[in-house]
Amino acid sequence: MIDEMKFDDVVDQHKGMIYHILHRLHIKDTEGDYYQEALIALWQAWNTHDAAKSKLSTHIYYTVHKHLLTLIRTQNRKSSHQKAYIEETKQTLNENEESTLFDPYLQQEIESILTEKQYAWFKGVIMNGQPLQAIAAKENTTLEAVKNWGKAAKKKLRSNREVKGYFSQ
């Protein structure tokens, strides 16, 4: 009888089991991908079933459950590898950010023109895009002091011929 069953009949009989396994594994299958994977596992179980060893439904349950667990573990592993890669890439970009965004000569020239505090403002605001509050917290000073550093730095940079010439080219 099992040999004579069509796959569509097997799917109809075990549809509830598939949904039960999806629910039991806490899988939210909005796009139907996991259900599709479960059908593939069902087909494999149906083709590999040996009536002398177990019932068809037991074999199907075990195969589908194992297949979905393997799929989840594989996706979790890939996801963690991708997250680690993204973090590593972000760190590398942050380390190289200063050297890639600005001409090193210009950066050195600006650093020689500005005071230490004014350069801290320049580096924070212009190069790294930090808010003034973050710079104030990092430098242990007030927001007004950081604003004053910025005003003075802008004034110095506007009056410097080399820096001005770099931007007019």
C-alpha positions as CSV (number, residue, x, y, z in Angstrom):
1,M,0.0,0.0,0.0
2,I,2.8,2.4,0.9
3,D,4.5,1.6,-2.4
4,E,1.4,2.4,-4.3
5,M,0.8,5.8,-2.5
6,K,1.4,8.9,-4.5
7,F,3.6,11.6,-3.1
8,D,0.6,14.1,-3.1
9,D,-1.3,11.7,-0.8
10,V,1.7,11.5,1.5
11,V,1.9,15.3,1.6
12,D,-1.8,15.6,2.4
13,Q,-1.5,13.0,5.2
14,H,1.5,14.6,6.8
15,K,0.8,18.3,6.3
16,G,-0.3,18.7,9.9
17,M,2.9,16.9,11.1
18,I,5.0,19.4,9.2
19,Y,3.2,22.4,10.7
20,H,3.6,20.8,14.1
21,I,7.3,20.4,13.7
22,L,7.6,24.0,12.5
23,H,5.7,25.2,15.5
24,R,7.6,23.0,17.9
25,L,10.9,24.5,16.6
26,H,9.5,28.0,16.9
27,I,10.0,28.7,13.2
28,K,8.1,31.7,11.8
29,D,7.7,30.7,8.2
30,T,6.2,33.8,6.6
31,E,7.6,33.1,3.1
32,G,7.2,29.4,3.1
33,D,10.9,28.5,2.8
34,Y,11.0,26.2,5.8
35,Y,7.8,24.5,4.6
36,Q,9.4,23.9,1.3
37,E,12.5,22.5,3.0
38,A,10.2,20.2,5.1
39,L,8.6,19.0,1.9
40,I,12.0,18.1,0.5
41,A,12.8,16.2,3.6
42,L,9.4,14.5,3.4
43,W,10.1,13.4,-0.1
44,Q,13.5,12.0,1.0
45,A,12.0,10.2,3.9
46,W,9.3,8.7,1.6
47,N,11.9,7.5,-0.8
48,T,14.2,6.0,1.8
49,H,11.6,4.4,4.0
50,D,12.1,0.8,4.9
51,A,8.8,-0.7,6.2
52,A,10.7,-3.5,8.1
53,K,12.6,-0.9,10.2
54,S,9.8,1.6,11.2
55,K,6.5,3.1,10.4
56,L,6.3,5.6,7.6
57,S,5.0,8.4,9.9
58,T,7.8,7.8,12.5
59,H,10.5,7.9,9.7
60,I,9.0,11.1,8.2
61,Y,8.8,12.9,11.6
62,Y,12.4,12.0,12.4
63,T,13.7,12.9,8.9
64,V,11.8,16.2,8.7
65,H,12.7,17.3,12.2
66,K,16.4,16.5,11.7
67,H,16.5,18.2,8.4
68,L,15.0,21.4,9.7
69,L,17.3,21.4,12.8
70,T,20.3,21.0,10.5
71,L,19.0,23.9,8.3
72,I,18.6,26.2,11.4
73,R,22.0,25.4,12.7
74,T,23.6,26.0,9.3
75,Q,21.9,29.3,9.0
76,N,22.8,30.3,12.5
77,R,26.5,29.5,11.8
78,K,26.4,31.5,8.6
79,S,24.8,34.4,10.3
80,S,27.4,34.4,13.1
81,H,30.2,34.2,10.6
82,Q,28.7,37.1,8.7
83,K,28.3,39.2,11.8
84,A,31.9,38.5,12.8
85,Y,33.0,39.5,9.3
86,I,31.0,42.7,9.4
87,E,32.4,43.7,12.8
88,E,35.9,43.0,11.7
89,T,35.4,45.0,8.5
90,K,33.9,47.9,10.6
91,Q,37.0,47.9,12.9
92,T,39.3,47.9,9.9
93,L,37.5,50.7,8.3
94,N,37.5,52.7,11.5
95,E,41.2,52.2,12.0
96,N,41.9,53.3,8.4
97,E,39.3,56.0,8.3
98,E,41.6,58.9,8.9
99,S,44.1,57.9,6.3
100,T,41.6,57.1,3.6
101,L,39.3,60.1,3.9
102,F,41.9,62.9,3.9
103,D,45.1,63.7,2.1
104,P,47.9,62.9,4.7
105,Y,49.7,66.1,3.7
106,L,46.6,68.2,4.3
107,Q,45.9,66.4,7.5
108,Q,49.5,67.1,8.7
109,E,49.3,70.7,7.7
110,I,46.0,71.2,9.5
111,E,47.4,69.5,12.6
112,S,50.4,71.9,12.6
113,I,48.2,75.0,12.2
114,L,45.7,74.1,15.0
115,T,46.2,73.8,18.7
116,E,45.7,70.4,20.4
117,K,42.1,71.2,21.4
118,Q,41.2,72.7,18.1
119,Y,42.6,69.6,16.3
120,A,40.5,67.4,18.7
121,W,37.4,69.3,17.5
122,F,38.5,69.0,13.8
123,K,39.2,65.3,14.1
124,G,36.0,64.6,16.0
125,V,33.6,66.7,14.0
126,I,35.1,66.9,10.5
127,M,36.9,63.6,10.2
128,N,34.8,61.3,12.3
129,G,31.4,63.0,12.3
130,Q,31.0,63.0,16.0
131,P,28.5,65.2,17.8
132,L,29.9,68.0,19.9
133,Q,28.6,66.4,23.1
134,A,30.7,63.3,22.5
135,I,33.8,65.4,22.0
136,A,33.1,67.3,25.1
137,A,32.7,64.1,27.1
138,K,35.8,62.6,25.6
139,E,37.9,65.7,26.4
140,N,36.3,66.2,29.8
141,T,35.1,69.7,29.1
142,T,31.9,71.7,28.4
143,L,30.0,71.9,25.2
144,E,30.7,75.7,25.0
145,A,34.4,75.1,25.1
146,V,34.2,72.6,22.2
147,K,32.1,75.2,20.3
148,N,34.8,77.8,20.9
149,W,37.5,75.4,19.7
150,G,35.5,74.9,16.5
151,K,35.1,78.7,15.9
152,A,38.8,79.3,16.4
153,A,39.8,76.3,14.2
154,K,37.5,77.5,11.4
155,K,39.0,81.0,11.6
156,K,42.5,79.7,11.5
157,L,41.8,77.3,8.6
158,R,40.0,80.0,6.5
159,S,43.0,82.4,6.9
160,N,45.6,79.8,6.0
161,R,46.8,79.9,2.4
162,E,47.9,76.3,2.0
163,V,44.7,74.9,3.3
164,K,42.6,77.3,1.3
165,G,44.6,76.5,-1.8
166,Y,44.0,72.8,-1.3
167,F,40.2,73.3,-1.4
168,S,40.2,75.8,-4.4
169,Q,41.9,73.3,-6.7
